[in-house]
């Protein structure tokens, strides 16, 4: 069973009286396997946020379907498996970090001593243990994003959906959030993340979907997407500058102790791939 399935999703909005219709998402399909980190990227207006909202049951598809672990995502039971961190989460600033976690835990039906212990563990995991008794009004943007991530994990979801989790966060805070995503992956939690910070997406994602103009224009395993098709590279150890082409045959005869540590196609960056495919789409 897939963790997430988006199948032939289209979403059409009515602009207003006499202004016609606008198609935000056009026949988008992708799947996310259990335990996978999947990145959904695209320029502003590409349809990725609309796709996320449809998956979360916040918007009804015009055509197509979305499901979470085999359950139609419009059904309440599908959302029980989901933890969500929006781009700009809202918190009660007068509450402390621990009080905030206890509040969200009770909303999820948790309580008692096990809830308090669970909240303390999550605050430790997100690097907020020292700020547990501070009011959120004094938290930095990075700290607010981290407590948002902690509350998204309070009910131990199978799927974590993150919308621009590092938006407005400094490099140190971004690194901490990246490490938390990787920790979720190690714990078997499926992660679906959108971000405009492509370097961070490249660091954490197994697979990536690139959207533009409401369509999925490139999708697949990250290592395959950023491979350069017409090049080949070899990394050598304990070699010298005298080596020439015909390397493999020549090494076997003259340098038997030289090791080829890596061989394959060199990789471009996700940012370069993103710009190439989105710019070519906009020029169509």
HELIX and SHEET records of a PDB file:
HELIX    1   1 UNK A   48  UNK A   55  1                                   8    
HELIX    2   2 UNK A   76  UNK A   79  1                                   4    
HELIX    3   3 UNK A   97  UNK A  107  1                                  11    
HELIX    4   4 UNK A  112  UNK A  125  1                                  14    
HELIX    5   5 UNK A  129  UNK A  131  5                                   3    
HELIX    6   6 UNK A  136  UNK A  138  5                                   3    
HELIX    7   7 UNK A  141  UNK A  152  1                                  12    
HELIX    8   8 UNK A  171  UNK A  186  1                                  16    
HELIX    9   9 UNK A  198  UNK A  204  1                                   7    
HELIX   10  10 UNK A  222  UNK A  225  1                                   4    
HELIX   11  11 UNK A  247  UNK A  254  1                                   8    
HELIX   12  12 UNK A  270  UNK A  282  1                                  13    
SHEET    1   A 4 UNK A  21  UNK A  32  0                                        
SHEET    2   A 4 UNK A   4  UNK A  14 -1                                        
SHEET    3   A 4 UNK A  63  UNK A  68 -1                                        
SHEET    4   A 4 UNK A  71  UNK A  72 -1                                        
SHEET    1   B 6 UNK A  82  UNK A  85  0                                        
SHEET    2   B 6 UNK A 159  UNK A 163  1                                        
SHEET    3   B 6 UNK A 190  UNK A 194  1                                        
SHEET    4   B 6 UNK A  37  UNK A  42  1                                        
SHEET    5   B 6 UNK A 207  UNK A 212  1                                        
SHEET    6   B 6 UNK A 215  UNK A 221 -1                                        
SHEET    1   C 2 UNK A 233  UNK A 237  0                                        
SHEET    2   C 2 UNK A 259  UNK A 264 -1                                        
END                                                                             
